[in-house]
């Protein structure tokens, strides 16, 4: 089984990181707006409503830019995938014809090496196609998220426009009449008694531009990946016997992860709290789950018999996300930091479950 997953340069990880930063900035801006003092004067209400509209419009422009970039990447990737499929079909025909010729002429010593070359090219094309398919799936998922985010920012802009209209239509506060003669100097308690009704009036005035509300809907639906990993904090995802370790020799070169031989129907557990970014069959790797643990750390689990988690599902460390199949099964575990695979062993906890 081949386990050289995800070569360096996959574009959707960088898109996901940029999107997460943008969304966190949006939440921070909302919290900052909620924390501002609610001044009773008319000018501050108009200014707050205008700031609300400006923030929503800025978010719309940022989302539209990200969405356009994502759509261009999808179109380009579909073109490369179509080319790969054509080359793959041609390579399959060439190898089939070589095999037929070799069967008809077993004494031809030139055909054997050519068949090996054709087989290697066919395998390389299959790996490339599989990688492009998973990249395309991730980009299409990101596109759907951005479309949802765009609808939310449009709704926020409409709310801001209504608040601004109401603030501009509200009459300014009426100035208190100036007394004809200076009143006697009040003592401090009289000042407090005079100020209290005024403050109460400002709190209950109907022309407030930003009423007490809960955060907008999009704040509750922001992606919520995990908080990253610390050495020894990740759970070994399955019970089993260690089959290969990091950089152990394989037919394709040094292993880019670790693998376990598992008992039949063993549960596969989430190694960290985070979010599922991919959950589907992945070519000859079998059922595959990619889990975003936060801070650019991703676990790749390949070779499951069944998957019980869906794409975009949040996960809790140790919860079941799938199971192994019947008979002798192998789970491949890869840990990636950004675009690069790293040794998972130092990040997995010690004791209770198998360890490299």
C-alpha positions in Angstrom: 0.0 0.0 0.0 1.3 3.5 -0.9 1.3 6.2 1.7 3.1 9.2 0.2 0.3 11.6 0.7 -0.1 15.3 -0.2 3.2 16.7 -1.7 4.4 20.1 -0.8 2.5 22.9 -2.5 -1.2 22.0 -2.0 -2.9 25.4 -2.3 -6.0 24.8 -0.2 -4.1 24.8 3.1 -2.9 28.3 2.5 -6.4 29.4 1.6 -7.8 27.8 4.8 -5.2 29.5 6.9 -5.9 32.9 5.3 -9.6 32.4 5.7 -9.3 31.5 9.4 -7.2 34.7 10.1 -9.9 36.8 8.3 -12.7 35.2 10.3 -11.0 35.7 13.6 -10.5 39.3 12.7 -14.2 39.6 12.0 -15.0 38.2 15.5 -12.6 40.5 17.1 -14.1 43.5 15.3 -17.6 42.5 16.5 -16.4 42.1 20.1 -14.7 45.4 20.0 -17.9 47.1 18.7 -19.9 45.5 21.4 -17.5 46.7 24.1 -17.7 50.4 23.1 -19.6 52.6 25.5 -23.1 53.4 24.5 -23.1 57.2 24.4 -26.5 58.8 24.5 -25.8 61.7 22.1 -27.1 61.6 18.5 -23.7 62.0 16.8 -22.2 58.9 18.4 -25.2 56.8 17.3 -24.8 57.9 13.7 -21.0 57.3 13.9 -21.5 53.8 15.3 -24.0 52.9 12.6 -21.7 54.2 9.9 -18.8 52.2 11.4 -21.1 49.1 11.3 -21.8 49.6 7.6 -18.2 50.2 6.8 -17.0 47.1 8.6 -19.6 45.0 6.9 -18.7 46.4 3.4 -15.0 45.7 4.1 -15.8 42.1 5.0 -17.9 41.7 1.9 -15.0 42.9 -0.3 -12.5 40.6 1.4 -14.9 37.6 1.0 -15.5 38.4 -2.6 -11.8 38.6 -3.3 -11.2 35.2 -1.5 -14.1 33.7 -3.4 -12.8 34.9 -6.8 -9.4 33.5 -6.0 -10.9 30.2 -4.9 -13.0 29.9 -8.1 -9.9 30.6 -10.3 -8.0 27.9 -8.4 -10.8 25.5 -9.0 -11.0 26.2 -12.7 -7.2 25.8 -13.0 -7.2 22.6 -11.0 -10.0 21.1 -13.1 -7.9 21.8 -16.2 -4.9 20.0 -14.7 -7.1 17.1 -13.6 -8.5 16.7 -17.1 -5.0 16.6 -18.5 -3.9 14.1 -16.0 -6.9 11.9 -16.8 -6.1 12.0 -20.5 -2.4 11.0 -19.8 -3.6 8.3 -17.4 -5.8 6.8 -20.1 -3.0 6.9 -22.6 -0.6 5.3 -20.2 -3.0 2.5 -19.4 -3.4 1.7 -23.1 0.3 1.8 -23.7 1.0 -0.6 -20.8 -1.7 -3.0 -21.9 -0.3 -3.2 -25.4 3.2 -3.8 -24.0 1.9 -6.6 -21.8 0.2 -8.2 -24.7 3.3 -8.0 -26.8 5.4 -9.5 -24.0 3.0 -12.4 -23.7 3.2 -13.1 -27.4 7.0 -12.8 -27.4 8.4 -13.9 -24.0 12.0 -14.0 -25.3 12.1 -10.4 -26.2 14.4 -9.0 -23.6 13.6 -5.3 -24.4 9.9 -5.5 -23.6 10.4 -6.3 -19.9 12.2 -3.0 -18.9 9.7 -1.0 -21.0 6.8 -2.6 -19.2 8.4 -1.6 -15.9 8.8 2.0 -17.1 5.2 2.1 -18.3 4.0 0.7 -14.9 5.9 3.3 -13.0 4.5 6.1 -15.1 1.0 4.7 -14.7 1.5 4.6 -10.9 2.8 8.2 -10.8 -0.2 9.4 -12.8 -2.6 7.6 -10.5 -1.0 9.3 -7.5 -1.1 12.7 -9.2 -4.8 12.3 -10.1 -5.6 11.2 -6.5 -3.8 14.3 -5.1 -5.6 16.6 -7.6 -9.0 15.1 -6.6 -8.5 15.7 -2.9 -7.2 19.3 -3.6 -10.3 19.9 -5.7 -12.6 18.5 -3.0 -11.0 20.8 -0.4 -11.3 23.9 -2.7 -14.9 23.2 -3.5 -15.6 22.9 0.2 -13.9 26.2 0.8 -15.9 27.7 -2.0 -19.1 26.7 -0.3 -17.9 28.2 3.0 -17.1 31.5 1.3 -20.5 31.7 -0.3 -22.1 31.2 3.0 -19.9 33.8 4.6 -20.7 36.2 1.7 -24.4 35.8 2.4 -23.8 36.6 6.1 -21.8 39.7 5.4 -24.5 40.9 3.0 -27.1 40.4 5.8 -24.8 42.4 8.2 -24.5 45.2 5.7 -28.3 45.4 5.4 -28.7 45.5 9.2 -26.1 48.3 9.4 -27.8 50.3 6.6 -31.1 50.1 8.5 -29.4 51.1 11.8 -27.8 54.1 10.0 -31.2 55.1 8.5 -32.9 55.0 11.8 -30.0 57.0 13.5 -30.2 59.7 10.8 -34.0 59.9 11.1 -34.0 60.2 14.9 -34.2 63.8 16.2 -31.2 65.1 18.0 -31.6 65.4 21.8 -33.4 68.5 23.0 -31.3 70.9 25.0 -32.5 71.7 28.5 -33.8 75.2 28.9 -31.3 77.7 30.4 -32.5 79.1 33.7 -33.0 82.8 33.9 -31.1 83.2 37.1 -28.3 80.9 38.4 -29.8 78.4 40.8 -28.2 78.0 44.2 -25.1 75.8 44.3 -26.4 72.2 44.8 -24.7 69.9 47.2 -23.1 66.7 45.9 -26.1 64.5 46.7 -28.3 66.8 44.6 -25.9 66.4 41.6 -26.2 62.6 41.9 -29.9 62.8 42.1 -30.0 65.1 39.0 -27.6 62.8 37.0 -29.4 59.6 37.7 -32.7 60.4 35.8 -30.6 61.7 32.9 -28.6 58.5 32.7 -31.8 56.4 32.9 -33.3 58.4 30.0 -30.3 57.9 27.8 -30.4 54.1 28.5 -34.1 53.9 27.5 -34.1 56.3 24.5 -35.7 54.7 21.5 -33.2 56.1 19.0 -30.2 53.9 20.1 -28.4 52.8 16.9 -26.8 49.7 18.4 -29.3 47.9 20.7 -28.3 45.1 23.1 -28.2 42.0 20.8 -26.4 38.8 20.6 -23.6 38.5 18.0 -24.7 38.0 14.4 -25.4 34.5 13.1 -22.1 34.2 11.4 -20.2 34.5 14.7 -21.7 31.3 15.9 -20.9 29.5 12.6 -17.3 30.5 12.3 -15.0 27.6 11.8 -13.7 26.4 15.1 -10.6 24.3 14.6 -8.6 23.0 17.6 -6.0 24.9 19.5 -3.0 23.1 18.0 -0.9 20.4 19.6 1.7 20.1 22.3 4.3 17.3 22.3 2.7 14.2 23.8 -0.8 15.7 23.7 -2.3 13.8 20.7 -4.1 10.5 21.2 -2.9 7.4 19.4 -6.0 6.9 17.2 -6.2 3.1 17.2 -5.3 0.0 19.2 -2.9 -2.2 17.3 0.7 -3.3 16.6 3.2 -0.9 15.1 4.0 -1.9 11.6 6.2 1.0 10.3 7.8 4.1 11.8 8.7 7.5 10.6 11.2 7.3 7.7 11.3 3.5 7.7 12.1 2.0 4.3 9.2 1.4 1.9 9.1 0.6 -1.8 8.4 4.3 -2.4 11.2 5.6 -0.2 11.2 6.7 3.5 7.8 6.5 5.1 6.1 9.9 5.6 4.1 8.6 8.6 3.6 5.6 10.8 1.2 2.7 10.5 -0.5 0.2 12.7 -1.8 -3.3 12.1 -5.2 -3.4 13.9 -7.6 -6.0 15.2 -10.8 -6.4 13.1 -13.4 -3.6 13.5 -11.2 -1.6 15.8 -12.5 1.9 16.6 -10.6 4.8 15.2 -10.5 7.8 17.6 -9.9 11.5 16.9 -6.3 12.2 18.0 -7.1 15.9 18.8 -9.9 18.3 19.2 -10.5 20.1 15.9 -12.5 19.9 12.7 -12.9 17.3 9.9 -11.8 18.8 6.6 -11.9 15.7 4.5 -13.8 12.4 5.0 -14.2 10.1 2.0 -12.6 7.3 0.0 -9.3 8.3 -1.4 -8.2 6.2 -4.4 -6.2 3.1 -3.4 -5.5 4.5 0.1 -9.1 3.6 1.2 -11.3 5.6 3.4 -9.4 8.7 4.6 -10.0 11.4 7.2 -8.1 14.6 7.5 -8.5 16.4 10.8 -7.5 20.1 11.4 -6.1 20.4 14.9 -5.5 24.1 14.7 -2.3 26.1 14.3 -1.6 24.5 10.8 -1.4 21.0 12.3 -3.4 18.3 10.4 -3.7 14.5 11.1 -4.2 12.3 8.0 -5.7 8.9 8.8 -5.9 6.5 5.9 -7.2 2.9 5.5 -10.4 3.0 7.6 -13.1 0.4 6.9 -15.9 2.8 7.7 -16.2 6.6 8.4 -18.6 7.9 11.0 -17.7 11.6 10.7 -18.6 14.1 8.0 -16.7 16.9 6.4 -16.8 20.1 8.5 -17.8 18.2 11.7 -16.2 19.4 14.9 -14.4 16.7 16.8 -13.5 16.1 20.5 -10.3 14.4 21.3 -10.9 10.7 21.8 -14.3 10.5 20.1 -15.0 7.8 17.6 -14.7 9.0 14.0 -14.7 5.6 12.2 -13.7 1.9 12.5 -11.3 -0.5 10.8 -12.5 -3.2 8.5 -12.6 -7.0 8.7 -9.5 -9.2 8.8 -6.0 -7.9 8.8 -6.2 -4.1 8.4 -3.6 -1.3 8.6 -4.2 2.3 9.6 -1.7 4.9 8.2 -1.2 8.0 10.4 0.5 11.1 9.0 0.9 14.5 10.8 1.4 17.6 8.7 2.5 21.1 9.8 1.4 23.4 7.0 2.4 21.6 3.8 5.1 19.4 5.2 4.8 16.0 6.9 6.5 15.7 10.3 7.3 12.8 12.6 4.0 12.1 14.6 5.8 10.2 17.4 6.8 13.1 19.6 3.3 14.5 19.4 1.5 11.3 20.5 0.8 10.6 24.2 2.7 7.8 25.9 1.1 4.9 27.7 -2.1 3.0 27.3 -2.1 2.7 23.5 0.6 1.6 21.0 3.6 3.9 20.6 6.4 4.2 18.1 
